[in-house]
Amino acid sequence: MNSNSEEEIRRELNNMRKTLEEINQKMEPDESKSLLQESIRAILIGIFLVGPAGAVLLALFSL
């Protein structure tokens, strides 16, 4: 390959690397906010899914 196409490949790879870094930064939310959201999500899952499922199982086994 000639040096012109090598330079073009290097530039394109650098552009892709920068784009990937930008995407990764957008995907990484603030850690404290994420922890709070995960805690609230876990509590809501426990209340709305696990709780009723446990109540149904206890009712079935008590029959």
N, C-alpha and C positions, 0 to 999 in steps of 0.2 A: 504494500500500500504506500501511497505517497504521503508526504508530510501534511499536505492540505487536508486530506480525508481523515488523517489521524487527529488533527486539530479539531476538525468538525465533530468527530466522535467524542473527543474529550469535552468539548463545549456542551454537546447534547447530554452526556453523562452528568456533567455538573448541573445542568438545568433540571434533569430528573432527580438528582440528589436533593437540590433545593426544594423542589416541589414536594418530594416525600417528607422532608423535614417540616415544611409548612403544614402538610396534612396531619402529621403526627402531633404537632403542636395544637392544632385545632381539635384533635380527638382526645387529648389529655386534659380533662377538666381540672379545676382547682381541687386539690386534695381534701381540704376541709369541707368543702361543699359536697364532694363526692361521698365522704364518710357519713355526713349527715343524711344525705339522700339514701344511702344504702341502709342505714339504721332505720329510717322511717319505712322504707320498703320492706325490710325484714319484719318489723312490727305489724304492718298491714297484712302481710302474707300470713303471719301467725293468727291474726284476728279473723280474717275473712276466709282463709282456706283450711288451715290446720284445725282451728277451733270447731267449725261446723262438722268437719270430717270426723274429728274425735267424738263429738256428740252423737253422730250417727252410729259410729262403731259401738259406743257404750250402750246406746239404745238397742242395737241389734243383739249384743251379747247379754243384755239383761232380760230379753224375752224368753 
